[in-house]
């Protein structure tokens, strides 16, 4: 399951759901919770955090919140259709390992195991 952070556009969440990717929206269900609370929600049972917030990188790497998997989207709004396709293709065709930090841009995908 994907946990979509508040900053993920509704358009992306809808595309994920249309692709039968189970997606939980923080905006719809837990608006205003902290990043640390999102991490706790993603740890039990293990889920993947989808975000545009670089602060998750700080939490994961600087504060050793390494028992989580994060997909960080980096794109310009004009690339939203492209980033949707790349994201869905990646999720559908790759087993996302637990405890990884993945950065997806319109030009590359970087995977770092934690």
N, CA, C and O atoms as a GROMACS GRO file, in nm:
protein
  456
    1UNK      N    1   0.083  -0.118   0.000
    1UNK     CA    2   0.000   0.000   0.000
    1UNK      C    3   0.088   0.124   0.000
    1UNK      O    4   0.194   0.128   0.062
    2UNK      N    5   0.040   0.224  -0.070
    2UNK     CA    6   0.106   0.354  -0.076
    2UNK      C    7   0.035   0.448   0.022
    2UNK      O    8  -0.088   0.453   0.027
    3UNK      N    9   0.113   0.521   0.099
    3UNK     CA   10   0.060   0.629   0.182
    3UNK      C   11   0.101   0.759   0.113
    3UNK      O   12   0.219   0.794   0.112
    4UNK      N   13   0.004   0.829   0.056
    4UNK     CA   14   0.031   0.954  -0.015
    4UNK      C   15   0.029   1.070   0.083
    4UNK      O   16  -0.073   1.098   0.146
    5UNK      N   17   0.142   1.136   0.095
    5UNK     CA   18   0.155   1.254   0.181
    5UNK      C   19   0.057   1.362   0.135
    5UNK      O   20   0.005   1.358   0.024
    6UNK      N   21   0.031   1.459   0.222
    6UNK     CA   22  -0.063   1.567   0.191
    6UNK      C   23  -0.028   1.643   0.064
    6UNK      O   24  -0.117   1.695  -0.003
    7UNK      N   25   0.099   1.651   0.031
    7UNK     CA   26   0.141   1.732  -0.082
    7UNK      C   27   0.128   1.662  -0.218
    7UNK      O   28   0.159   1.722  -0.321
    8UNK      N   29   0.085   1.539  -0.219
    8UNK     CA   30   0.069   1.467  -0.347
    8UNK      C   31  -0.061   1.513  -0.412
    8UNK      O   32  -0.168   1.505  -0.351
    9UNK      N   33  -0.053   1.561  -0.536
    9UNK     CA   34  -0.174   1.608  -0.604
    9UNK      C   35  -0.280   1.499  -0.618
    9UNK      O   36  -0.249   1.382  -0.638
   10UNK      N   37  -0.404   1.540  -0.607
   10UNK     CA   38  -0.518   1.448  -0.620
   10UNK      C   39  -0.510   1.375  -0.753
   10UNK      O   40  -0.544   1.257  -0.761
   11UNK      N   41  -0.464   1.442  -0.857
   11UNK     CA   42  -0.453   1.380  -0.990
   11UNK      C   43  -0.364   1.255  -0.985
   11UNK      O   44  -0.397   1.154  -1.046
   12UNK      N   45  -0.254   1.262  -0.914
   12UNK     CA   46  -0.163   1.147  -0.903
   12UNK      C   47  -0.229   1.036  -0.822
   12UNK      O   48  -0.221   0.919  -0.860
   13UNK      N   49  -0.294   1.070  -0.711
   13UNK     CA   50  -0.362   0.970  -0.629
   13UNK      C   51  -0.469   0.899  -0.711
   13UNK      O   52  -0.482   0.777  -0.704
   14UNK      N   53  -0.546   0.975  -0.788
   14UNK     CA   54  -0.651   0.915  -0.871
   14UNK      C   55  -0.592   0.820  -0.975
   14UNK      O   56  -0.648   0.713  -0.998
   15UNK      N   57  -0.481   0.858  -1.037
   15UNK     CA   58  -0.417   0.771  -1.137
   15UNK      C   59  -0.366   0.642  -1.073
   15UNK      O   60  -0.378   0.534  -1.132
   16UNK      N   61  -0.310   0.653  -0.953
   16UNK     CA   62  -0.265   0.533  -0.882
   16UNK      C   63  -0.383   0.440  -0.856
   16UNK      O   64  -0.375   0.319  -0.881
   17UNK      N   65  -0.491   0.496  -0.808
   17UNK     CA   66  -0.609   0.415  -0.778
   17UNK      C   67  -0.669   0.354  -0.904
   17UNK      O   68  -0.713   0.239  -0.902
   18UNK      N   69  -0.672   0.430  -1.014
   18UNK     CA   70  -0.722   0.376  -1.140
   18UNK      C   71  -0.636   0.261  -1.191
   18UNK      O   72  -0.682   0.176  -1.266
   19UNK      N   73  -0.509   0.260  -1.149
   19UNK     CA   74  -0.418   0.152  -1.186
   19UNK      C   75  -0.421   0.039  -1.084
   19UNK      O   76  -0.334  -0.048  -1.085
   20UNK      N   77  -0.521   0.040  -0.998
   20UNK     CA   78  -0.539  -0.062  -0.894
   20UNK      C   79  -0.423  -0.069  -0.795
   20UNK      O   80  -0.389  -0.177  -0.746
   21UNK      N   81  -0.363   0.045  -0.768
   21UNK     CA   82  -0.258   0.053  -0.667
   21UNK      C   83  -0.324   0.111  -0.541
   21UNK      O   84  -0.368   0.226  -0.540
   22UNK      N   85  -0.330   0.030  -0.437
   22UNK     CA   86  -0.396   0.071  -0.314
   22UNK      C   87  -0.324   0.194  -0.258
   22UNK      O   88  -0.204   0.190  -0.229
   23UNK      N   89  -0.399   0.303  -0.243
   23UNK     CA   90  -0.340   0.430  -0.203
   23UNK      C   91  -0.423   0.494  -0.092
   23UNK      O   92  -0.543   0.515  -0.106
   24UNK      N   93  -0.356   0.524   0.018
   24UNK     CA   94  -0.416   0.590   0.133
   24UNK      C   95  -0.373   0.736   0.130
   24UNK      O   96  -0.253   0.765   0.129
   25UNK      N   97  -0.468   0.828   0.130
   25UNK     CA   98  -0.439   0.970   0.122
   25UNK      C   99  -0.436   1.033   0.261
   25UNK      O  100  -0.536   1.032   0.332
   26UNK      N  101  -0.321   1.088   0.299
   26UNK     CA  102  -0.311   1.162   0.425
   26UNK      C  103  -0.402   1.284   0.419
   26UNK      O  104  -0.466   1.318   0.518
   27UNK      N  105  -0.407   1.351   0.305
   27UNK     CA  106  -0.491   1.470   0.291
   27UNK      C  107  -0.637   1.438   0.321
   27UNK      O  108  -0.705   1.516   0.388
   28UNK      N  109  -0.686   1.324   0.273
   28UNK     CA  110  -0.826   1.287   0.293
   28UNK      C  111  -0.854   1.231   0.432
   28UNK      O  112  -0.964   1.247   0.483
   29UNK      N  113  -0.756   1.166   0.493
   29UNK     CA  114  -0.782   1.090   0.615
   29UNK      C  115  -0.715   1.141   0.742
   29UNK      O  116  -0.770   1.123   0.851
   30UNK      N  117  -0.599   1.202   0.732
   30UNK     CA  118  -0.525   1.245   0.851
   30UNK      C  119  -0.459   1.381   0.831
   30UNK      O  120  -0.346   1.403   0.874
   31UNK      N  121  -0.529   1.470   0.766
   31UNK     CA  122  -0.472   1.601   0.734
   31UNK      C  123  -0.409   1.666   0.858
   31UNK      O  124  -0.469   1.668   0.965
   32UNK      N  125  -0.288   1.717   0.841
   32UNK     CA  126  -0.222   1.791   0.948
   32UNK      C  127  -0.131   1.709   1.037
   32UNK      O  128  -0.067   1.766   1.126
   33UNK      N  129  -0.123   1.577   1.017
   33UNK     CA  130  -0.033   1.500   1.103
   33UNK      C  131   0.113   1.528   1.062
   33UNK      O  132   0.140   1.568   0.949
   34UNK      N  133   0.202   1.506   1.156
   34UNK     CA  134   0.343   1.536   1.131
   34UNK      C  135   0.409   1.428   1.044
   34UNK      O  136   0.356   1.319   1.027
   35UNK      N  137   0.525   1.464   0.990
   35UNK     CA  138   0.601   1.366   0.911
   35UNK      C  139   0.638   1.244   0.996
   35UNK      O  140   0.636   1.132   0.947
   36UNK      N  141   0.673   1.267   1.122
   36UNK     CA  142   0.706   1.154   1.210
   36UNK      C  143   0.586   1.064   1.231
   36UNK      O  144   0.601   0.942   1.242
   37UNK      N  145   0.466   1.121   1.238
   37UNK     CA  146   0.345   1.040   1.252
   37UNK      C  147   0.318   0.960   1.124
   37UNK      O  148   0.270   0.847   1.130
   38UNK      N  149   0.349   1.019   1.009
   38UNK     CA  150   0.334   0.948   0.882
   38UNK      C  151   0.431   0.829   0.878
   38UNK      O  152   0.394   0.720   0.835
   39UNK      N  153   0.553   0.851   0.923
   39UNK     CA  154   0.651   0.742   0.928
   39UNK      C  155   0.601   0.630   1.019
   39UNK      O  156   0.610   0.513   0.983
   40UNK      N  157   0.548   0.665   1.135
   40UNK     CA  158   0.495   0.564   1.227
   40UNK      C  159   0.380   0.487   1.161
   40UNK      O  160   0.371   0.365   1.176
   41UNK      N  161   0.294   0.557   1.089
   41UNK     CA  162   0.182   0.493   1.020
   41UNK      C  163   0.233   0.396   0.913
   41UNK      O  164   0.171   0.293   0.887
   42UNK      N  165   0.345   0.431   0.852
   42UNK     CA  166   0.400   0.349   0.743
   42UNK      C  167   0.480   0.228   0.793
   42UNK      O  168   0.514   0.140   0.713
   43UNK      N  169   0.510   0.224   0.920
   43UNK     CA  170   0.595   0.116   0.971
   43UNK      C  171   0.519  -0.009   1.012
   43UNK      O  172   0.575  -0.119   1.007
   44UNK      N  173   0.394   0.004   1.052
   44UNK     CA  174   0.323  -0.114   1.102
   44UNK      C  175   0.178  -0.112   1.058
   44UNK      O  176   0.099  -0.036   1.114
   45UNK      N  177   0.140  -0.192   0.960
   45UNK     CA  178   0.224  -0.279   0.879
   45UNK      C  179   0.307  -0.196   0.781
   45UNK      O  180   0.274  -0.080   0.756
   46UNK      N  181   0.414  -0.254   0.726
   46UNK     CA  182   0.501  -0.178   0.635
   46UNK      C  183   0.426  -0.128   0.512
   46UNK      O  184   0.358  -0.204   0.442
   47UNK      N  185   0.440   0.002   0.487
   47UNK     CA  186   0.381   0.067   0.370
   47UNK      C  187   0.483   0.162   0.311
   47UNK      O  188   0.585   0.192   0.374
   48UNK      N  189   0.457   0.208   0.191
   48UNK     CA  190   0.549   0.297   0.120
   48UNK      C  191   0.495   0.440   0.126
   48UNK      O  192   0.379   0.463   0.092
   49UNK      N  193   0.578   0.533   0.168
   49UNK     CA  194   0.538   0.674   0.174
   49UNK      C  195   0.569   0.737   0.039
   49UNK      O  196   0.681   0.726  -0.011
   50UNK      N  197   0.469   0.802  -0.020
   50UNK     CA  198   0.486   0.878  -0.144
   50UNK      C  199   0.477   1.025  -0.108
   50UNK      O  200   0.377   1.069  -0.050
   51UNK      N  201   0.580   1.101  -0.142
   51UNK     CA  202   0.585   1.241  -0.100
   51UNK      C  203   0.659   1.327  -0.201
   51UNK      O  204   0.730   1.278  -0.288
   52UNK      N  205   0.640   1.457  -0.187
   52UNK     CA  206   0.721   1.556  -0.258
   52UNK      C  207   0.804   1.636  -0.159
   52UNK      O  208   0.869   1.733  -0.196
   53UNK      N  209   0.801   1.596  -0.033
   53UNK     CA  210   0.863   1.667   0.078
   53UNK      C  211   1.004   1.614   0.104
   53UNK      O  212   1.021   1.501   0.150
   54UNK      N  213   1.105   1.696   0.075
   54UNK     CA  214   1.244   1.655   0.096
   54UNK      C  215   1.278   1.634   0.243
   54UNK      O  216   1.380   1.573   0.275
   55UNK      N  217   1.194   1.685   0.333
   55UNK     CA  218   1.218   1.666   0.477
   55UNK      C  219   1.221   1.519   0.515
   55UNK      O  220   1.284   1.481   0.614
   56UNK      N  221   1.154   1.434   0.437
   56UNK     CA  222   1.159   1.291   0.466
   56UNK      C  223   1.301   1.238   0.450
   56UNK      O  224   1.340   1.145   0.520
   57UNK      N  225   1.378   1.296   0.360
   57UNK     CA  226   1.518   1.257   0.347
   57UNK      C  227   1.596   1.289   0.474
   57UNK      O  228   1.677   1.208   0.519
   58UNK      N  229   1.570   1.407   0.531
   58UNK     CA  230   1.636   1.443   0.658
   58UNK      C  231   1.597   1.345   0.768
   58UNK      O  232   1.682   1.298   0.843
   59UNK      N  233   1.469   1.314   0.776
   59UNK     CA  234   1.424   1.222   0.882
   59UNK      C  235   1.485   1.084   0.865
   59UNK      O  236   1.527   1.022   0.963
   60UNK      N  237   1.490   1.037   0.743
   60UNK     CA  238   1.542   0.903   0.718
   60UNK      C  239   1.693   0.896   0.741
   60UNK      O  240   1.742   0.805   0.808
   61UNK      N  241   1.766   0.992   0.686
   61UNK     CA  242   1.911   0.984   0.691
   61UNK      C  243   1.974   1.050   0.814
   61UNK      O  244   2.066   0.993   0.873
   62UNK      N  245   1.926   1.167   0.853
   62UNK     CA  246   1.988   1.237   0.966
   62UNK      C  247   1.938   1.186   1.101
   62UNK      O  248   2.011   1.188   1.200
   63UNK      N  249   1.814   1.140   1.103
   63UNK     CA  250   1.757   1.095   1.231
   63UNK      C  251   1.734   0.945   1.236
   63UNK      O  252   1.662   0.896   1.323
   64UNK      N  253   1.795   0.873   1.144
   64UNK     CA  254   1.795   0.727   1.144
   64UNK      C  255   1.656   0.664   1.147
   64UNK      O  256   1.635   0.562   1.213
   65UNK      N  257   1.563   0.723   1.076
   65UNK     CA  258   1.430   0.663   1.060
   65UNK      C  259   1.438   0.569   0.941
   65UNK      O  260   1.376   0.593   0.837
   66UNK      N  261   1.513   0.461   0.957
   66UNK     CA  262   1.545   0.376   0.843
   66UNK      C  263   1.455   0.255   0.827
   66UNK      O  264   1.478   0.173   0.738
   67UNK      N  265   1.355   0.241   0.909
   67UNK     CA  266   1.265   0.127   0.896
   67UNK      C  267   1.141   0.168   0.818
   67UNK      O  268   1.028   0.143   0.860
   68UNK      N  269   1.164   0.231   0.705
   68UNK     CA  270   1.056   0.284   0.623
   68UNK      C  271   1.102   0.288   0.478
   68UNK      O  272   1.222   0.292   0.451
   69UNK      N  273   1.006   0.288   0.386
   69UNK     CA  274   1.038   0.306   0.243
   69UNK      C  275   0.971   0.434   0.196
   69UNK      O  276   0.854   0.459   0.224
   70UNK      N  277   1.047   0.515   0.122
   70UNK     CA  278   0.998   0.644   0.076
   70UNK      C  279   1.019   0.656  -0.074
   70UNK      O  280   1.126   0.626  -0.126
   71UNK      N  281   0.914   0.701  -0.143
   71UNK     CA  282   0.922   0.740  -0.284
   71UNK      C  283   0.910   0.892  -0.287
   71UNK      O  284   0.804   0.946  -0.257
   72UNK      N  285   1.017   0.960  -0.323
   72UNK     CA  286   1.019   1.106  -0.329
   72UNK      C  287   1.007   1.148  -0.475
   72UNK      O  288   1.091   1.112  -0.558
   73UNK      N  289   0.903   1.225  -0.506
   73UNK     CA  290   0.883   1.274  -0.642
   73UNK      C  291   0.944   1.413  -0.655
   73UNK      O  292   0.920   1.500  -0.572
   74UNK      N  293   1.025   1.432  -0.760
   74UNK     CA  294   1.086   1.563  -0.791
   74UNK      C  295   1.055   1.592  -0.936
   74UNK      O  296   1.105   1.524  -1.025
   75UNK      N  297   0.972   1.693  -0.960
   75UNK     CA  298   0.932   1.725  -1.097
   75UNK      C  299   0.876   1.867  -1.103
   75UNK      O  300   0.839   1.925  -1.000
   76UNK      N  301   0.870   1.921  -1.221
   76UNK     CA  302   0.804   2.049  -1.245
   76UNK      C  303   0.658   2.017  -1.276
   76UNK      O  304   0.630   1.915  -1.338
   77UNK      N  305   0.568   2.103  -1.235
   77UNK     CA  306   0.425   2.074  -1.253
   77UNK      C  307   0.390   2.044  -1.399
   77UNK      O  308   0.297   1.967  -1.425
   78UNK      N  309   0.462   2.103  -1.494
   78UNK     CA  310   0.435   2.075  -1.636
   78UNK      C  311   0.467   1.930  -1.673
   78UNK      O  312   0.426   1.883  -1.778
   79UNK      N  313   0.540   1.859  -1.586
   79UNK     CA  314   0.577   1.719  -1.610
   79UNK      C  315   0.486   1.619  -1.538
   79UNK      O  316   0.518   1.501  -1.533
   80UNK      N  317   0.374   1.665  -1.484
   80UNK     CA  318   0.292   1.578  -1.399
   80UNK      C  319   0.243   1.453  -1.473
   80UNK      O  320   0.243   1.344  -1.416
   81UNK      N  321   0.202   1.466  -1.600
   81UNK     CA  322   0.157   1.348  -1.674
   81UNK      C  323   0.270   1.247  -1.691
   81UNK      O  324   0.250   1.126  -1.677
   82UNK      N  325   0.388   1.297  -1.720
   82UNK     CA  326   0.504   1.211  -1.736
   82UNK      C  327   0.542   1.143  -1.605
   82UNK      O  328   0.570   1.023  -1.602
   83UNK      N  329   0.541   1.219  -1.496
   83UNK     CA  330   0.580   1.162  -1.367
   83UNK      C  331   0.479   1.058  -1.321
   83UNK      O  332   0.516   0.960  -1.257
   84UNK      N  333   0.352   1.077  -1.354
   84UNK     CA  334   0.250   0.976  -1.322
   84UNK      C  335   0.282   0.844  -1.392
   84UNK      O  336   0.280   0.738  -1.329
   85UNK      N  337   0.311   0.851  -1.520
   85UNK     CA  338   0.342   0.729  -1.596
   85UNK      C  339   0.466   0.660  -1.542
   85UNK      O  340   0.468   0.538  -1.525
   86UNK      N  341   0.569   0.738  -1.514
   86UNK     CA  342   0.694   0.681  -1.461
   86UNK      C  343   0.669   0.615  -1.326
   86UNK      O  344   0.716   0.504  -1.301
   87UNK      N  345   0.596   0.684  -1.238
   87UNK     CA  346   0.566   0.632  -1.105
   87UNK      C  347   0.487   0.502  -1.112
   87UNK      O  348   0.524   0.403  -1.048
   88UNK      N  349   0.380   0.501  -1.189
   88UNK     CA  350   0.296   0.382  -1.199
   88UNK      C  351   0.374   0.266  -1.260
   88UNK      O  352   0.366   0.153  -1.213
   89UNK      N  353   0.449   0.294  -1.365
   89UNK     CA  354   0.531   0.190  -1.427
   89UNK      C  355   0.631   0.133  -1.326
   89UNK      O  356   0.651   0.012  -1.319
   90UNK      N  357   0.693   0.220  -1.249
   90UNK     CA  358   0.790   0.174  -1.150
   90UNK      C  359   0.723   0.085  -1.045
   90UNK      O  360   0.773  -0.023  -1.014
   91UNK      N  361   0.610   0.129  -0.991
   91UNK     CA  362   0.542   0.053  -0.887
   91UNK      C  363   0.494  -0.082  -0.942
   91UNK      O  364   0.507  -0.184  -0.875
   92UNK      N  365   0.441  -0.082  -1.063
   92UNK     CA  366   0.388  -0.206  -1.120
   92UNK      C  367   0.496  -0.306  -1.160
   92UNK      O  368   0.472  -0.426  -1.162
   93UNK      N  369   0.616  -0.257  -1.192
   93UNK     CA  370   0.718  -0.344  -1.247
   93UNK      C  371   0.839  -0.368  -1.157
   93UNK      O  372   0.934  -0.435  -1.199
   94UNK      N  373   0.838  -0.315  -1.037
   94UNK     CA  374   0.951  -0.334  -0.946
   94UNK      C  375   0.899  -0.371  -0.808
   94UNK      O  376   0.803  -0.312  -0.758
   95UNK      N  377   0.963  -0.466  -0.748
   95UNK     CA  378   0.934  -0.496  -0.608
   95UNK      C  379   1.010  -0.393  -0.526
   95UNK      O  380   1.133  -0.392  -0.524
   96UNK      N  381   0.936  -0.307  -0.460
   96UNK     CA  382   1.001  -0.203  -0.381
   96UNK      C  383   1.044  -0.264  -0.249
   96UNK      O  384   0.962  -0.308  -0.168
   97UNK      N  385   1.173  -0.267  -0.231
   97UNK     CA  386   1.228  -0.328  -0.110
   97UNK      C  387   1.195  -0.242   0.011
   97UNK      O  388   1.193  -0.119   0.005
   98UNK      N  389   1.168  -0.312   0.122
   98UNK     CA  390   1.150  -0.240   0.246
   98UNK      C  391   1.280  -0.170   0.280
   98UNK      O  392   1.389  -0.217   0.246
   99UNK      N  393   1.268  -0.059   0.348
   99UNK     CA  394   1.382   0.017   0.395
   99UNK      C  395   1.464   0.072   0.278
   99UNK      O  396   1.585   0.048   0.268
  100UNK      N  397   1.398   0.146   0.191
  100UNK     CA  398   1.468   0.208   0.080
  100UNK      C  399   1.416   0.351   0.061
  100UNK      O  400   1.304   0.383   0.099
  101UNK      N  401   1.500   0.434   0.001
  101UNK     CA  402   1.465   0.572  -0.030
  101UNK      C  403   1.483   0.588  -0.180
  101UNK      O  404   1.594   0.574  -0.232
  102UNK      N  405   1.374   0.618  -0.248
  102UNK     CA  406   1.374   0.622  -0.394
  102UNK      C  407   1.334   0.761  -0.440
  102UNK      O  408   1.231   0.814  -0.398
  103UNK      N  409   1.416   0.819  -0.527
  103UNK     CA  410   1.386   0.950  -0.583
  103UNK      C  411   1.349   0.930  -0.730
  103UNK      O  412   1.426   0.874  -0.807
  104UNK      N  413   1.231   0.977  -0.766
  104UNK     CA  414   1.183   0.963  -0.903
  104UNK      C  415   1.171   1.102  -0.964
  104UNK      O  416   1.101   1.188  -0.912
  105UNK      N  417   1.241   1.121  -1.076
  105UNK     CA  418   1.228   1.244  -1.155
  105UNK      C  419   1.183   1.204  -1.295
  105UNK      O  420   1.169   1.086  -1.325
  106UNK      N  421   1.160   1.301  -1.379
  106UNK     CA  422   1.118   1.270  -1.515
  106UNK      C  423   1.232   1.209  -1.597
  106UNK      O  424   1.209   1.154  -1.705
  107UNK      N  425   1.356   1.219  -1.545
  107UNK     CA  426   1.472   1.169  -1.620
  107UNK      C  427   1.543   1.051  -1.555
  107UNK      O  428   1.621   0.982  -1.621
  108UNK      N  429   1.517   1.026  -1.426
  108UNK     CA  430   1.589   0.918  -1.360
  108UNK      C  431   1.515   0.865  -1.237
  108UNK      O  432   1.423   0.928  -1.185
  109UNK      N  433   1.559   0.749  -1.195
  109UNK     CA  434   1.512   0.688  -1.072
  109UNK      C  435   1.635   0.646  -0.994
  109UNK      O  436   1.716   0.567  -1.043
  110UNK      N  437   1.649   0.699  -0.874
  110UNK     CA  438   1.764   0.665  -0.789
  110UNK      C  439   1.711   0.588  -0.668
  110UNK      O  440   1.619   0.632  -0.599
  111UNK      N  441   1.772   0.474  -0.642
  111UNK     CA  442   1.730   0.388  -0.532
  111UNK      C  443   1.846   0.377  -0.435
  111UNK      O  444   1.958   0.343  -0.472
  112UNK      N  445   1.816   0.405  -0.310
  112UNK     CA  446   1.917   0.390  -0.205
  112UNK      C  447   1.858   0.300  -0.096
  112UNK      O  448   1.754   0.331  -0.038
  113UNK      N  449   1.924   0.190  -0.072
  113UNK     CA  450   1.882   0.098   0.033
  113UNK      C  451   1.923   0.155   0.169
  113UNK      O  452   2.030   0.215   0.182
  114UNK      N  453   1.839   0.138   0.266
  114UNK     CA  454   1.870   0.193   0.398
  114UNK      C  455   1.927   0.085   0.489
  114UNK      O  456   1.959   0.113   0.604
   0.00000   0.00000   0.00000
